[in-house]
């Protein structure tokens, strides 16, 4: 649920993280009761243009994006 909430929030505010992968996820105690929540970090690729489809970590790149019928 936390990951979907994070991604929905980023979509609402117009931020494309561009590098969601296990290495960029953590767990932190948040809020007044210290509830453990998922945290997404490393927004270094969010400044890359959306058409830079080769930006990112190779094993996590969409192998079809930018080729054939799947365009940016």
C-alpha positions as CSV (number, residue, x, y, z in Angstrom):
1,X,0.0,0.0,0.0
2,X,2.8,2.4,0.9
3,X,4.5,2.1,-2.5
4,X,1.2,2.7,-4.4
5,X,0.5,5.7,-2.2
6,X,4.0,7.1,-2.9
7,X,3.6,6.6,-6.6
8,X,0.2,8.1,-6.7
9,X,1.4,11.2,-4.8
10,X,4.4,11.6,-7.1
11,X,2.0,11.4,-10.1
12,X,-0.2,14.1,-8.5
13,X,2.7,16.5,-8.0
14,X,4.2,15.8,-11.4
15,X,7.4,14.0,-10.4
16,X,8.7,11.1,-12.3
17,X,11.1,9.1,-10.0
18,X,12.4,7.1,-13.0
19,X,14.4,4.5,-10.8
20,X,12.0,2.6,-8.6
21,X,13.9,-0.6,-7.6
22,X,14.6,-2.5,-4.4
23,X,17.8,-0.6,-3.8
24,X,15.9,2.7,-3.6
25,X,13.3,1.5,-1.0
26,X,13.7,1.5,2.7
27,X,11.7,1.2,5.9
28,X,11.5,4.0,8.4
29,X,9.6,4.6,11.6
30,X,7.3,7.6,10.7
31,X,4.6,9.5,12.5
32,X,3.7,10.0,16.1
33,X,3.5,6.3,17.0
34,X,6.6,5.4,15.0
35,X,4.7,3.2,12.6
36,X,7.0,1.5,10.1
37,X,6.5,2.8,6.6
38,X,8.0,2.3,3.2
39,X,10.3,5.1,2.0
40,X,11.3,5.8,-1.6
41,X,14.6,7.6,-2.1
42,X,17.3,8.5,-4.7
43,X,15.5,11.0,-7.0
44,X,18.6,11.6,-9.0
45,X,17.0,10.5,-12.3
46,X,13.8,12.6,-11.8
47,X,15.5,15.6,-13.5
48,X,16.2,13.5,-16.7
49,X,14.0,14.3,-19.7
50,X,11.2,11.7,-20.1
51,X,12.4,10.8,-23.6
52,X,15.8,9.8,-22.1
53,X,14.6,6.1,-22.1
54,X,18.2,4.7,-21.6
55,X,18.7,6.6,-18.3
56,X,18.6,4.3,-15.3
57,X,19.9,1.0,-14.0
58,X,20.1,-1.4,-17.0
59,X,18.4,-4.5,-15.4
60,X,15.4,-2.3,-14.5
61,X,15.0,-0.5,-17.8
62,X,11.9,-1.4,-19.9
63,X,13.4,-3.5,-22.7
64,X,10.6,-2.4,-25.1
65,X,10.3,1.3,-24.4
66,X,11.5,3.4,-27.3
67,X,11.4,0.6,-29.8
68,X,8.7,-0.6,-32.2
69,X,5.3,0.4,-31.1
70,X,6.2,1.4,-27.5
71,X,7.4,5.0,-27.9
72,X,7.9,7.6,-25.3
